[in-house]
Amino acid sequence: MSNTLPLYRLQQIDSRLNQVNSRLATIKSILENNAELKAALLQLEGAKSDQRHAEHVLKNAEYESSNQRIKLEMAESSLYSGRIQNPKELQDLQKDIASLKRHLSILEDQQLELMMSVDSSNDALEKTQKEYDLTQGRIVSGNATLQSEYTTLQKEADKFNAQRLAVLPAISEADLSLYNSLRQKRSGMAVSLVVENACDTCGSSLTPGLAQSVRTSNQLVLCPMCGRILYSN
Ligand SMILES: [Zn+2]
């Protein structure tokens, strides 16, 4: 009887360990790079900056209108104060007042437009914030499931690593090195089961003599087709 049972055991453990590690890597990458959330955050930051800009422009316009109103009040108060008697000066002052009024009316129109633009940037921000919150909520609840799967898989990986350590002492160094090199060359499968006198991995039929020696030989028997270590249970 050959010593392929521990090798076969090792193969089973390593195959499971491969699946677990590959899933762990996938989850890790999902958790670390969520493109959707990053995109939503970018949108939100854009909307915040648009809204701040609109408010800033409105503040400036309000300041300008208020200065204009003060200038107009001062001009009107000197017009009605009676201090200016010279008709030419009075005429000039009246012209100034008319011009100040025209300009103030333009500024007030602009201000109204800017107020509307602040309103619409507020609406846009609110909408983007809602979308971001929804995306985040969805990803967080999705991640909670992933997070718990990750923890479970990590425990499984620990278990398989412990089983691996337990089976290794039963395998000679030479066999282990053959096993490792076969795993590299043969898509992770170094040991193949013999089922109905055929290699279960590549399907190649074995002569009755070869199948017999898989069961009885003290030496490792390799599949003549794929070169994998044959194991018969
Ligand atoms: Zn084979």
Residues whose N, C-alpha, C, O or C-beta is under 5 A from the ligand:
A	BS01	ZN	C199 C202 S204 C223 M225 C226 G227
